[in-house]
C-alpha cells in the first residue's frame, strides 16, 4: 500500500468522528491495543523531545523499507504517534523523506492537541522524515 493509500485509509478511519472527544477516545482505545516498545528501546537516544510525556521512536530499515515502532507514557501521545508510525511504516526511505503527516490536521486531531503535544508531534514527524533522508543517503 502506498503512503497516499495509507493516508486515505487513516483519514477514512478518523473522519466519521465529528466530536473531538469521541475522536480522541477512539485514538486512546487504539493506543491501548497497540504494542509498546521493550525497555531496551526506551533510551534517551530514541526519546522525542518537546512533548509533555515521554515518547520514544524506534526506526529501522528492513529489506529496503522503513519500519517505525513507538511508545509513550501517555495514551493520547501513544495513540497519535501510533497513527503517524502506521502511515510511514513499510514505506521506502525516499517516500518517508518526502511525505508530511498532514492528515492529522485534516481530520481535526492537531487542532485539539495542547501546544506541547503539537510540538512533540512535529518533532516526531521531523525525526521520521530525517530518518528517511538518512536512509536514502541524502
VENGI-V310124 format. One record per backbone hydrogen bond with DSSP energy under -0.5 kcal/mol. CO is the residue of the C=O (numbers start at 1). NH is the residue of the N-H. E is the energy in kcal/mol with one decimal. If there is no record, write none. Layout:
CO|NH|E + CO|NH|E
This chain:
2|6|-2.5 + 3|7|-2.9 + 4|8|-2.2 + 5|9|-2.2 + 6|10|-2.5 + 7|11|-2.5 + 8|12|-2.5 + 9|13|-1.9 + 10|14|-2.0 + 11|15|-2.7 + 12|16|-0.6 + 14|17|-1.4 + 16|18|-1.2 + 19|23|-2.3 + 20|24|-2.6 + 21|25|-2.1 + 22|26|-2.3 + 23|27|-2.3 + 24|28|-2.7 + 25|29|-2.7 + 26|30|-2.3 + 27|31|-2.1 + 28|32|-2.0 + 29|33|-1.0 + 30|33|-0.5 + 30|34|-0.8 + 31|34|-0.7 + 38|41|-2.2 + 39|42|-1.6 + 41|43|-1.4 + 43|46|-1.8 + 44|47|-1.1 + 46|57|-2.6 + 47|49|-0.6 + 48|51|-0.6 + 54|73|-1.7 + 55|48|-3.6 + 56|71|-1.6 + 57|59|-0.6 + 58|69|-1.5 + 60|67|-3.2 + 62|65|-2.0 + 64|93|-0.5 + 65|62|-3.0 + 66|90|-3.7 + 67|60|-2.4 + 69|58|-3.4 + 71|56|-3.0 + 74|78|-2.8 + 75|79|-2.6 + 76|80|-2.5 + 77|81|-2.7 + 78|82|-2.5 + 79|83|-1.8 + 80|84|-1.9 + 81|85|-2.8 + 82|86|-2.6 + 83|87|-1.8 + 84|88|-1.9 + 85|89|-2.5 + 88|91|-2.1 + 91|66|-3.3 + 92|96|-2.4 + 93|97|-2.5 + 94|98|-1.6 + 95|99|-0.9 + 96|99|-0.8 + 100|102|-0.5 + 101|104|-1.2 + 102|105|-0.8 + 102|106|-1.5 + 103|107|-1.6 + 104|109|-2.9 + 104|110|-0.9 + 105|108|-1.1 + 109|112|-1.5 + 110|113|-1.6 + 114|118|-2.7 + 115|119|-2.3 + 116|120|-2.3 + 117|121|-2.6 + 118|122|-2.6 + 119|123|-2.3 + 120|124|-2.3 + 121|125|-2.6 + 122|126|-2.5 + 123|127|-2.4 + 124|128|-2.5 + 125|129|-2.7 + 126|130|-2.4 + 127|131|-2.2 + 128|132|-2.0 + 129|133|-2.3 + 130|134|-2.7 + 131|135|-2.6 + 132|136|-1.2 + 133|137|-0.6 + 133|138|-1.9 + 134|137|-0.9
